[in-house]
Amino acid sequence: MDFLITSCCDFTSTGLLLFVAFSILLYFQIGQLVSGQTSYERKKGVKKPLTPSSMYKNVKDVLGDRWYLPFVCPLFGPKVKSHTE
């Protein structure tokens, strides 16, 4: 019985740790997606003006014309154009 309680606590704490780690990574990735700024530019202090239209354009540039579909289901991600066409 003690083993069961210990393993449940281990799984819960591991899940919580992973959730926090992925949430932090998601926060930084969304920030870079919206701002259109790389981490190198952010470290060097390059400032880019943010307007609602530039944020929308950045998201549309990365995710394509159907930018809303990856939020519904990641399988409907952006279509990558081939250079051979």
C-alpha positions in Angstrom: 0.0 0.0 0.0 2.8 2.4 0.8 4.4 1.7 -2.6 1.1 2.7 -4.3 0.9 6.0 -2.4 4.5 6.8 -3.1 4.2 6.0 -6.8 1.0 8.1 -7.2 2.8 11.1 -5.5 5.8 10.6 -7.8 3.6 10.5 -10.9 1.7 13.6 -9.7 4.8 15.6 -9.0 6.4 14.6 -12.3 3.3 15.6 -14.2 3.2 18.9 -12.4 6.9 19.5 -13.2 6.4 18.7 -16.9 3.3 20.9 -17.1 5.1 23.9 -15.6 8.1 23.3 -17.9 6.0 23.0 -21.1 3.9 26.0 -20.0 7.0 28.2 -19.7 8.3 27.0 -23.1 4.9 27.7 -24.7 4.8 31.2 -23.2 8.2 32.1 -24.7 7.4 30.5 -28.1 4.1 32.4 -28.4 5.9 35.6 -27.4 8.4 35.1 -30.2 5.7 34.1 -32.7 3.6 37.2 -32.0 6.5 39.7 -31.9 8.3 38.2 -34.9 11.5 38.4 -33.0 14.2 35.8 -32.6 15.8 35.0 -29.3 19.1 36.4 -30.6 17.5 39.7 -31.4 15.8 39.8 -28.0 19.2 39.1 -26.2 20.9 41.9 -28.3 18.2 44.4 -27.4 16.7 44.9 -30.9 13.3 46.5 -30.5 10.6 46.0 -33.0 7.4 48.0 -32.8 4.4 45.9 -32.1 1.0 46.8 -33.5 -2.1 44.6 -33.8 -1.7 44.3 -37.5 2.0 43.3 -37.3 1.1 40.6 -34.7 -1.6 39.2 -37.0 0.9 39.4 -40.0 3.5 37.5 -38.0 1.1 34.7 -37.0 -0.2 34.5 -40.6 3.4 34.4 -42.0 4.3 31.5 -39.8 1.1 29.5 -39.9 -0.2 30.3 -43.4 -3.5 31.6 -44.7 -5.4 29.0 -42.6 -3.7 30.2 -39.4 -6.6 29.3 -37.1 -6.6 25.5 -38.0 -3.5 24.5 -36.0 -5.1 25.8 -32.9 -8.1 23.5 -33.5 -6.0 20.4 -34.5 -2.2 20.4 -35.1 -2.7 17.9 -37.9 -4.1 20.8 -40.1 -0.8 22.7 -39.9 0.5 25.0 -42.6 1.1 23.7 -46.0 4.8 23.9 -46.9 5.4 24.9 -50.5 8.0 22.9 -52.4 10.8 24.7 -54.2 10.6 22.2 -57.0 7.1 23.2 -58.2 
